[in-house]
Every structure is written in C-alpha cells, then in structure tokens.
Amino acid sequence: MTRRIALVSGGTGALGTAICRALHHQGRAVIALGHPTDAPRMDAWQQANLQAECEIRHHLVDVANYEACSDALRVLQVDVGPIEILVNAAGITRDASLRKLRPEDWRAVMATNLDSVYNLSQLLIDGMLDNGFGRIVNISSVNGRKGQFGQTNYSAAKAGMHGFTMALAQEVARKGITVNTVSPGYIDSPMIRQVPEAIRDRIRESIPAGRFGQPEDIARTVAFLTAEEAGYVTGAELAVNGGLHMH
C-alpha cells in the first residue's frame, strides 16, 4: 500500500517534531513545515531526526501567508504526491493584558495560529475530497477552553480552531475525511522552561497528574486520530492536559 503523506505545520518545533516522528513510525511519509527564520538550525534538526531513525522532509514557509502556502503546496505535491493528512500545529504567543496588547501582536497571533489553519486546510481539502480520504488535526490549547490572563489573542485564536474543526467536520464527514482538535495542557518544552522556576512549580502543583505533559503525549494522540481506524471520530476535541481542565 502506498504510504500516505502527512504535512505538519509548526513541524520543526518541539511539539511538531514529536508529532512528525510519531507519524513517521506510523508509516507515513512526513513533511514538516517550519518558518523561514528556522533555516539556520535545520541541519541540526535534520541530523537529530536521522539519529532517531526518522526520515522527515522539511520545507520552510510562512504559513500565515495564503499565497506562500499555495506555492509551497504546489511544489510539494508535485514532488511527493497528494497530501492526505494535515496537522495544524503552528503557533506563537505575544502575551499582554488587553489594555497593553498592541494591534500588531493581536494580528500576528491570529495570523499564525488561526489563519494558517484556514490557509492549509482550504488548499488541501479538494484533494482529500477527490481521494475519498483525509485526516485533519488542529492543535489547540487548554487556554482556548478556559482562557488565560494576558492571552486574549492566543485564547481567542485557539478557541477559534475548534470552532473551525466542528464546522469543517460537518462539511466533509460523508467523504471519508475526519477533522478533530487536540488541546494540550502545559507541555515540557522550551516555552515552559522560560517561565521562572517558582511559577513553574506552582503550575505543576495545579495539575492533577502532578507533572507537565511530554510532547510524545500529544504526538500519540495525533497518531491515533490520523489512523485509518479512527474514521468514526470527527468534530471531537481531545483534551490532553493531565486533568488541569475537565469538561
């Protein structure tokens, strides 16, 4: 059977890399999308993947730009074939209370975290419909469900991702395509390690599981949702947060 091709936006970050590796081990041909500013570290990133016995192709593009996404996908699909699995994991933060939140920081977070979901999904959905198979997984956040002080932009964008999931799932369910959301809690990553240790300790104590999540916790959930056998799960939001927020 031909290997299905999976595309992961934000695929060169800590969480995205774990997702790419999980999909590779699932038997997918994986392409990681990174931002053009990632270029200086791509050799080291690729070497680390090879040491982990993972062959992952990468392509650098600003996923907030529709035309750039269109050009990149045209090139990639000519080279490797139709993309049938999409994981929207690109995300940035620009935190500030609303009183101090600059318009450019609102727009940047919305463009990278939410516009990119539209850009890539809209450009790939026709191919999935033609093939009669597709898996789209949107990586949201616990803060899209419960909110977070200083993150009106981030929380709004992440909440919007699941609204997108539910609407698109209804449009394409009869065509063999599933659309789901995974909402991580606090994950052990470079982002959380930048938080002062005392605050980190308080956050950890508030998590019923007693620990931060690992990128692999999210990656395994994504691998499940993208499997052929998960075809009856669509429009769902899977919370992977150690019990931090239950709904």
KADA-V174730 format. One record per residue. N is the residue number from 0. RES is the residue in one small letter. PSI is psi as a letter, one per 30 degrees, with the letter a starting at -180 (* if undefined). OMEGA is omega as a letter, one per 20 degrees, with the letter a starting at -180 (* if undefined). NEAR is the number of other ideal C-beta (glycine too) atoms within 8 Angstrom. Layout:
BEGIN
n	res	psi	omega	near
N	RES	PSI	OMEGA	NEAR
N	RES	PSI	OMEGA	NEAR
END
This chain:
BEGIN
n	res	psi	omega	near
0	m	k	r	2
1	t	k	r	4
2	r	k	r	7
3	r	k	a	10
4	i	k	a	14
5	a	k	r	16
6	l	k	a	15
7	v	j	r	15
8	s	k	a	14
9	g	g	a	15
10	g	f	r	19
11	t	f	r	14
12	g	l	a	10
13	a	e	r	10
14	l	e	a	15
15	g	e	r	16
16	t	e	r	14
17	a	e	r	13
18	i	e	r	17
19	c	e	a	16
20	r	e	r	13
21	a	e	r	13
22	l	e	r	17
23	h	e	a	12
24	h	f	r	8
25	q	f	r	9
26	g	g	r	6
27	r	l	r	12
28	a	j	a	9
29	v	k	r	15
30	i	k	r	16
31	a	k	r	14
32	l	k	r	16
33	g	l	r	14
34	h	k	r	10
35	p	f	r	8
36	t	f	r	4
37	d	f	a	11
38	a	e	a	7
39	p	f	a	4
40	r	g	a	8
41	m	e	r	12
42	d	e	r	6
43	a	e	r	7
44	w	e	a	12
45	q	e	r	10
46	q	e	r	8
47	a	e	r	8
48	n	e	r	13
49	l	e	r	9
50	q	f	r	6
51	a	g	r	7
52	e	h	r	4
53	c	k	r	11
54	e	j	a	6
55	i	k	r	13
56	r	k	r	9
57	h	l	r	13
58	h	k	a	11
59	l	k	a	10
60	v	k	r	13
61	d	j	a	7
62	v	f	r	15
63	a	f	a	9
64	n	j	a	9
65	y	e	a	8
66	e	e	r	6
67	a	e	r	10
68	c	e	a	14
69	s	e	r	9
70	d	e	a	9
71	a	e	a	11
72	l	e	r	12
73	r	e	r	8
74	v	e	a	9
75	l	e	a	12
76	q	f	r	11
77	v	e	a	5
78	d	e	a	5
79	v	f	r	9
80	g	a	a	6
81	p	k	r	7
82	i	k	a	15
83	e	f	r	12
84	i	k	r	14
85	l	k	r	14
86	v	j	r	17
87	n	j	a	15
88	a	g	r	13
89	a	k	r	13
90	g	k	r	10
91	i	l	r	8
92	t	k	r	8
93	r	i	a	11
94	d	k	r	6
95	a	l	r	9
96	s	l	a	7
97	l	e	a	6
98	r	f	a	4
99	k	g	a	6
100	l	k	a	12
101	r	k	r	7
102	p	e	a	6
103	e	f	r	6
104	d	e	r	11
105	w	e	a	11
106	r	e	a	8
107	a	e	a	11
108	v	e	r	14
109	m	e	a	12
110	a	e	a	10
111	t	e	a	13
112	n	e	a	15
113	l	e	r	12
114	d	e	a	11
115	s	e	r	15
116	v	e	r	12
117	y	e	a	9
118	n	e	a	13
119	l	e	a	15
120	s	e	a	13
121	q	e	a	7
122	l	f	a	10
123	l	f	a	13
124	i	e	a	12
125	d	e	r	6
126	g	e	r	11
127	m	e	r	13
128	l	e	r	11
129	d	e	a	6
130	n	f	a	9
131	g	g	r	6
132	f	k	r	9
133	g	k	r	16
134	r	k	r	12
135	i	k	r	15
136	v	k	r	14
137	n	k	a	14
138	i	j	a	18
139	s	b	a	14
140	s	l	r	12
141	v	e	a	13
142	n	f	r	11
143	g	f	r	13
144	r	e	a	13
145	k	f	a	6
146	g	l	r	7
147	q	k	r	8
148	f	k	r	5
149	g	g	a	7
150	q	h	r	11
151	t	e	r	8
152	n	e	a	12
153	y	e	a	15
154	s	e	r	13
155	a	e	r	9
156	a	e	a	13
157	k	e	r	15
158	a	e	r	11
159	g	e	r	10
160	m	e	a	17
161	h	e	r	14
162	g	e	r	8
163	f	e	r	13
164	t	e	a	15
165	m	e	a	9
166	a	e	a	8
167	l	e	r	12
168	a	e	a	13
169	q	e	a	8
170	e	e	a	6
171	v	g	a	13
172	a	e	a	10
173	r	f	a	3
174	k	g	r	9
175	g	g	a	6
176	i	k	r	14
177	t	k	r	13
178	v	k	a	12
179	n	l	r	16
180	t	k	r	13
181	v	k	a	15
182	s	j	r	17
183	p	l	r	15
184	g	b	r	13
185	y	k	a	14
186	i	k	r	15
187	d	j	a	9
188	s	l	r	10
189	p	e	a	6
190	m	e	a	8
191	i	f	a	12
192	r	f	r	8
193	q	f	r	5
194	v	k	r	8
195	p	k	a	5
196	e	e	a	6
197	a	e	r	6
198	i	e	r	8
199	r	e	r	11
200	d	e	r	8
201	r	e	r	8
202	i	e	a	12
203	r	e	a	11
204	e	f	a	6
205	s	f	a	6
206	i	j	a	15
207	p	e	r	6
208	a	f	r	6
209	g	g	r	6
210	r	l	r	7
211	f	l	r	11
212	g	l	r	14
213	q	k	r	8
214	p	e	a	14
215	e	f	r	8
216	d	e	r	11
217	i	e	a	16
218	a	e	r	14
219	r	e	r	9
220	t	e	r	11
221	v	e	a	15
222	a	e	r	12
223	f	e	a	8
224	l	f	a	14
225	t	f	a	14
226	a	l	r	8
227	e	e	a	4
228	e	f	a	4
229	a	g	a	11
230	g	f	r	7
231	y	g	r	4
232	v	j	r	8
233	t	k	a	10
234	g	g	a	9
235	a	l	r	7
236	e	j	r	11
237	l	j	r	10
238	a	k	r	11
239	v	i	a	12
240	n	g	r	13
241	g	g	r	13
242	g	g	a	7
243	l	e	r	10
244	h	k	a	9
245	m	k	r	4
246	h	*	*	4
END
